[in-house]
């Protein structure tokens, strides 16, 4: 039964109509609580991509769907809403949805220019967040993204994120020194 459910969820995830509906619901919420529910719906639906068996997750069908998710703008809309909701320190509304889509973005076909543009846009969106949880979200994602996508270095430079990354490295080094003593 569980395999049938996962298959159904993956088929739903691949629906272009559903993707358009979710993007529209996040962009134009009828009410604030519906917007939060839409973000939670995105997370519950697309979490299946991370839970699919490894041989299947890296297959062309799943990778193509992840590429569509990114290139059609769902990542950007989720990040914009996450940034909006996390303007106050300590708020953690739906950073998990943003984190999920950022994690999925690491598996996209980056030869697609639309995907590259959307990932670059994601960096600029997150660079505008001053709350600690947004900065953590960005730096955690960049730690892997910079190695996978060396073409994003100019975007990181233009978004003025390098001081943030340096501060992360410095705090990590300080923690390791304290652990040794």
C-alpha positions in Angstrom: 0.0 0.0 0.0 2.8 2.4 0.9 4.5 1.9 -2.6 1.1 2.7 -4.2 0.8 5.9 -2.1 4.4 7.0 -3.0 3.7 6.3 -6.7 0.5 8.4 -6.5 2.3 11.2 -4.8 5.1 11.2 -7.4 2.4 11.3 -10.2 0.7 14.2 -8.5 4.0 16.0 -8.1 4.6 15.7 -11.8 1.3 17.4 -12.7 1.9 20.7 -14.4 -1.6 21.9 -13.4 -0.9 21.1 -9.8 2.5 23.0 -10.0 0.7 26.0 -11.5 -2.0 25.9 -8.9 0.5 25.7 -6.0 2.6 28.6 -7.4 -0.6 30.7 -7.9 -1.9 29.9 -4.4 1.5 30.9 -2.8 1.7 34.1 -5.0 -1.9 35.2 -4.5 -3.3 33.8 -1.2 -6.9 34.2 -0.4 -6.1 34.5 3.3 -2.9 34.5 5.3 -3.6 31.1 6.9 -4.2 29.6 3.4 -0.8 30.8 2.3 0.8 29.0 5.2 -1.2 25.9 4.4 -0.1 26.1 0.7 3.5 26.2 1.7 3.0 23.2 4.0 1.3 21.4 1.1 4.2 22.0 -1.1 6.5 20.6 1.5 4.4 17.5 2.1 4.0 16.8 -1.6 7.5 17.3 -2.8 9.2 15.7 0.3 8.4 12.4 -1.6 11.2 13.3 -4.0 13.7 13.0 -1.1 12.1 9.8 0.2 12.1 7.9 -3.1 14.5 5.0 -3.3 18.0 6.3 -4.3 18.0 4.4 -7.7 14.7 6.0 -8.6 15.4 9.5 -7.1 18.3 10.1 -9.4 16.5 8.7 -12.4 15.6 11.0 -15.3 11.9 11.3 -14.5 12.4 12.6 -10.9 15.3 14.8 -12.0 13.2 16.3 -14.8 10.4 17.0 -12.4 12.8 18.7 -10.0 14.1 20.8 -12.9 10.5 21.8 -13.8 9.9 22.8 -10.1 12.8 25.1 -10.2 12.5 26.5 -13.7 8.8 27.2 -13.4 9.3 29.5 -10.4 8.0 27.6 -7.4 11.4 27.9 -5.6 11.4 31.7 -6.1 7.8 32.1 -4.8 8.5 29.9 -1.7 11.7 31.8 -0.9 9.9 35.2 -1.3 7.2 34.1 1.1 9.7 32.5 3.5 11.6 35.8 3.6 8.4 37.7 4.2 7.3 35.5 7.1 10.8 35.5 8.7 11.4 39.2 9.0 11.2 38.9 12.7 14.0 37.2 14.6 12.9 33.8 15.9 10.1 33.2 13.4 10.5 29.8 11.7 7.4 29.7 9.5 8.0 27.4 6.7 11.8 27.6 6.5 11.5 23.8 6.1 9.6 24.2 2.8 12.3 26.6 1.5 15.0 24.2 2.7 13.3 21.3 1.0 13.1 23.1 -2.4 16.7 24.4 -2.0 17.9 20.8 -1.4 15.9 19.6 -4.4 17.5 22.4 -6.5 20.9 20.7 -6.0 19.6 17.8 -8.2 18.4 19.9 -11.2 19.7 19.9 -14.7 21.8 23.1 -14.6 22.4 23.1 -18.3 18.9 24.6 -18.6 19.4 28.4 -18.6 16.0 28.9 -16.9 17.2 26.8 -14.0 20.4 28.8 -13.7 18.4 32.0 -13.7 16.1 30.8 -11.0 18.9 29.5 -8.8 20.7 32.9 -9.2 17.4 34.6 -8.3 17.2 32.4 -5.2 20.6 33.6 -4.1 19.5 37.2 -4.5 16.2 36.6 -2.7 17.9 35.0 0.3 20.7 37.6 0.4 18.0 40.2 1.3 17.1 38.4 4.5 18.7 39.7 7.6 17.1 37.2 10.1 19.5 34.6 11.4 17.4 31.7 10.2 17.4 33.0 6.6 21.1 33.6 6.7 21.6 30.0 8.0 19.3 28.7 5.3 21.4 30.4 2.7 24.8 29.5 4.0 23.9 25.9 4.7 22.6 25.6 1.1 25.6 27.4 -0.4 28.1 25.1 1.3 27.0 22.4 -1.1 25.7 24.5 -4.0 29.1 26.2 -4.5 30.8 22.9 -5.1 28.0 21.5 -7.3 27.5 24.7 -9.3 30.7 26.6 -9.7 29.0 29.0 -12.1 27.1 30.7 -9.2 30.3 32.3 -7.8 29.7 35.6 -9.7 26.1 35.7 -8.4 27.4 35.1 -4.9 29.9 38.0 -5.3 27.2 40.4 -6.7 24.8 39.5 -3.9 27.5 40.4 -1.4 27.3 37.1 0.4 31.0 36.3 0.7 31.3 38.2 4.1 28.4 36.0 5.4 30.2 32.9 4.3 33.5 34.1 5.8 31.7 34.7 9.1 30.3 31.2 9.0 33.8 29.7 8.4 35.2 31.9 11.2 32.6 30.7 13.7 33.1 27.1 12.7 36.8 27.4 13.2 36.3 29.0 16.6 34.0 26.2 17.6 36.5 23.6 16.6 39.3 25.3 18.6 37.1 25.4 21.7 36.3 21.8 21.3 40.0 20.9 21.2 40.8 22.8 24.4 
